[in-house]
C-alpha cells in the first residue's frame, strides 16, 4: 500500500469522525496559534544575532548562538517525551490486513515526523543561516549547518520515540535518560564540564569544515534504523497499544493500615498507572524537577527571589494543579456507579488531599538538593511546599467541584484540551500568580524573611484547619453533585 493511501485514510477518518465539526474548529484555532508562534520564532531567528550583540557586546554572536545548541537539544529531549505521542494507534486497523510491514513502518515514521516540535526549530535555524551564516561563512557552510541541525532534530525525534517505546516495558529507560541529563547538568554547574565551550567549539568547527555535517547525519541515520528495527520486531497490537497490554495488578497492601483512605489512595494509584493521561502527568511532575537546573542559577545570580518562588511552586506543586483540576472527572466514566454506593465523601476528599501531600512531599525532598546551589533556595522551596499543600490543594479541590466535563483517560495529556474550561485556566492562574504576587509585595516592601514567613504561615494555617476545610468542601460538592453527574453523562 502506498504512503499516500495511508495519509488519505487519515484524512477521511478526520472528516468522518463523530465530532468532526468541533475538531475542525479546534484545529483552525490551533493552526492560527501555531502560525503566530512560527512567525514570532522566525522573527527571533532574524533578530537573534542583533539581540545577542546588544546583550553581550564585543562577543561573536555566532559563537554565542552555537554555545547554547547542546542545551537546546538536551532540554528538547525532556520536552519531547511529554509533548510527542507515539502514533501507534493510527496503524492498528491495518495489522490484520494483507499489507507489507515495510509500508506500515514507512507510514508510522512519516506520520510521527509531522509534529510542531520538529518544525519549530527550522523557523530559527533557517533565518539565522540566511541572515548571518551565509554572508559571513559562505553558502556551503550555511547548508552544512542546516543539514547538521535538521539531522539533530531527526535524531532527537527517533531517539525519543525509541526511549518512549522502551519505557512502556520498563520505566528504567526513562529514568536512566533523566539521570544522565541531570548528571551532565550537575557537572556543568560544578564547572567540571562546560556545555557552552564544547558546543561552541563543535559547531564553529563545522563552519570551517563543512564535511563534519556528515557526523550528525550518520547519527540520525543510525538512530532511525535502531528505532525502525525495534518497531519492526514489535509491530503487534499488544505491543503498540500500551494501555491494553496485560499488566500485573498491584495491591499496594502497605496502604491497608490507613483504612478506607488508604484503599481510596490505592485506587487512585491504580488509575494513574493504568491510564495514559494521568500517567503522563506523573511523568511531567518528575521531569519538571529538572527545571531548577535551567532557571535557578540565573535568578540566584540576579537575586530575583520572586521568580525563584514561582518556579519553586511549579516544581513542588505541579501535580496538585494538573491532577487536582480533574479531581472528580478522573472517575467520570463510572461516577454514576460510585454515587449509587454509600461512599463517605469526606473520606474520599481526604484521600485525594493525602495523595497531594504525599506526592508534593516527595517532590520537595528531591528539590531540597537544589540547596547546594544557594542557601536561599531552601527556605523558598519550603515556603512553596507549605503553601502548595496547605492552600493550593484546597483551592484546587474547590475548583474541581465546578468541573462538569467527561474525561477520556486513554488520551495523552500533551496538547489535549479535552475537559479543560475557563474554570481550569482561572484556577491555574490563581494558584500560581496569586501567591507570587503576595511574595513579591512582601519581599519588595518588607523583606525576604517576611515574605517567606507569611507564605509559610498561610500554608501551615491551612494544614491546621484541614478538617474544617474538608467538611466545607464536602458541602460544596453536595451542592453541585447532580450538575457534575449530568455533565459526566455527556460524551
Buried (B, 14 or more C-beta within 10 A) or exposed (E): BEEEEBBEBEEEEEEEEEEEEEEEEEEEEEEEEEEEEBEEBBEBBBBBBEEBBEEEEEEBBBBBBBBBBBBBBBBBBBBBBBBBBBBBBBBEEBEEEEBEEEBBBBBBBEBBBEBBBBBBBBBBBBBBBBBBBBEBBEEEBBBBBBBBBBBBBBBBBBBBBBBBBBBBEEEEBBEBBBEEBBEBBBEBBEEEBEBBEEBBEBBBEBBEEBEBBBEBBEBBBEBBEEBBEBBEEBBEBEBBBBBEEEEEEEEBEEBEEBEEBBBBBBBBBBBBEBBBBBBBBBBBBBBBBBBBBEBBBEBBEEEBBBBBBBBBBBBBBBBBBBBBBBBBBBBBBEBEEEBEEEEEBBBBBBBBBBBBBBBBEBBBEBBBEBBEBBEBBBBBBBBBBBBBBBBBBBBBBBBBBBBBBBBBBEBBBBBBEEBBEEBBEEBBEBBBEBBBEBBBEBBEEEEBEEBBBBBBBBBBEBBEEBEEBBEEBBEBBEEBBEEBBEBBEEE
